[in-house]
Amino acid sequence: MPQRLQELRRKEVISECDGSRIGFVDDLEIDVSDARVIAIVVFGRPRILGLFGRGEDCIIPWRKIRIIGEDTILVDFSVQKMTNKAKNRHKFVTICH
């Protein structure tokens, strides 16, 4: 079933490995040459009311998504694999060439 970007943003991402809540979809990485989604991005959690920035962003490759349900997205991903992409936070869709 097709999903709109706004619908994905309302879904919570859950780790299949340990059942932890990773967060909500904030961004997508798209390869325009192949017209496909490469990854979903969950921004890091704010530190101390957002005054001290955010934690690291979680970039989850599309191949790690197991199930996209009505309210959640189940992923085969461990939180220890997070990387920081704070410079792209102002965009909803990141385009890769």
C-alpha positions as CSV (number, residue, x, y, z in Angstrom):
1,M,0.0,0.0,0.0
2,P,1.5,3.4,-1.0
3,Q,2.5,5.7,1.9
4,R,2.7,9.5,1.8
5,L,5.6,11.3,3.4
6,Q,3.4,12.9,6.0
7,E,2.0,9.5,6.9
8,L,5.5,8.1,7.5
9,R,6.3,11.0,9.8
10,R,3.5,10.0,12.2
11,K,4.9,6.5,12.6
12,E,7.1,5.5,15.5
13,V,10.3,3.5,14.7
14,I,10.9,0.4,16.9
15,S,14.0,-1.7,17.0
16,E,13.3,-5.4,16.3
17,C,16.6,-6.3,18.0
18,D,15.8,-5.1,21.6
19,G,12.3,-3.5,21.3
20,S,13.6,0.0,22.0
21,R,11.8,3.1,20.7
22,I,14.1,4.9,18.3
23,G,11.8,7.8,17.6
24,F,9.7,9.1,14.7
25,V,10.6,9.4,11.0
26,D,11.9,13.0,10.5
27,D,13.6,12.8,7.1
28,L,14.3,10.6,4.1
29,E,17.3,10.0,1.9
30,I,16.4,9.6,-1.7
31,D,18.5,8.5,-4.7
32,V,17.2,10.5,-7.6
33,S,19.0,8.6,-10.2
34,D,17.2,5.4,-9.2
35,A,14.0,7.1,-7.9
36,R,14.2,5.1,-4.6
37,V,14.3,5.7,-0.9
38,I,17.8,4.9,0.5
39,A,17.1,5.4,4.2
40,I,14.8,6.9,6.9
41,V,16.3,9.4,9.4
42,V,15.2,9.8,13.0
43,F,16.7,13.0,14.5
44,G,18.5,12.7,17.9
45,R,16.6,13.5,21.0
46,P,17.0,17.0,22.5
47,R,19.4,17.3,25.4
48,I,18.1,19.2,28.5
49,L,15.1,21.0,27.0
50,G,16.9,21.4,23.7
51,L,19.4,24.0,25.2
52,F,22.4,21.7,24.6
53,G,21.6,20.5,21.1
54,R,20.5,17.0,20.2
55,G,21.8,13.5,20.4
56,E,23.1,11.7,17.3
57,D,20.7,11.2,14.4
58,C,19.7,7.6,13.5
59,I,20.0,6.8,9.8
60,I,18.3,3.5,9.1
61,P,18.9,1.9,5.6
62,W,15.7,1.0,3.8
63,R,16.7,-2.6,3.6
64,K,16.6,-2.8,7.4
65,I,12.9,-2.0,7.5
66,R,11.0,-5.2,8.3
67,I,7.4,-4.0,8.6
68,I,5.6,-0.7,8.1
69,G,2.4,-1.0,10.2
70,E,-0.5,1.3,10.8
71,D,1.3,3.1,13.8
72,T,4.8,1.8,13.8
73,I,7.8,0.9,11.6
74,L,9.7,-2.2,12.8
75,V,13.4,-2.2,11.9
76,D,16.3,-4.6,12.2
77,F,18.6,-2.0,13.6
78,S,20.5,-1.4,16.8
79,V,20.7,2.1,18.3
80,Q,24.5,1.8,18.6
81,K,24.7,2.2,14.8
82,M,23.7,5.9,14.9
83,T,25.5,8.7,12.9
84,N,25.1,12.4,13.1
85,K,23.7,14.4,10.2
86,A,22.8,17.6,11.9
87,K,23.7,19.7,8.9
88,N,20.7,18.2,7.0
89,R,18.1,18.8,9.7
90,H,16.5,21.7,7.9
91,K,15.4,19.5,5.1
92,F,12.6,16.9,5.1
93,V,13.9,15.0,2.1
94,T,17.7,14.6,1.5
95,I,18.5,13.9,-2.2
96,C,21.6,11.7,-3.0
97,H,23.1,11.6,-6.5
